[in-house]
Amino acid sequence: MGNKRALFFFKDYFRDFYDSQPWKVQKKILWTLEILETLDRIPEIYFKHLENTDGLYEIRVQVGSNIYRIFCFFDKNDLVVIGNGFQKKTQKTPQAELERAAKIKIQYYEEKKFNKP
């Protein structure tokens, strides 16, 4: 089973979130990221397009009754840019988290445009 997608961790957004999680949650996050890298078709339980956003997706992680979300988006076809994550405590994704993810996406493309050789 080869890699289908490459993951790119933009700045420290993901790392800061990941480092603040207990070991058990970190392990499940890594397992879920591996699914994202290797499976052709990712089940929606692990990966979902967010409606009413400009191409944002959420990586979905559940450990016991705790739910975590990591925002990401595609750059080209098979590069997944990983942004911020948070622990979901309400049914609806908090607007502030969505806005932060949208800002990270804009920042990524602005820096990419600026840093072209």
Secondary structure, DSSP 8 states (H G I E B T S, - for coil): ---S-EEEE-TTHHHHHHHTS-HHHHHHHHHHHHHHHH-SS--TTTEEE-TTSSS-EEEEEEETTEEEEEEEEEETTTEEEEEEEEEE-SSS--HHHHHHHHHHHHHHHHHHHHT--
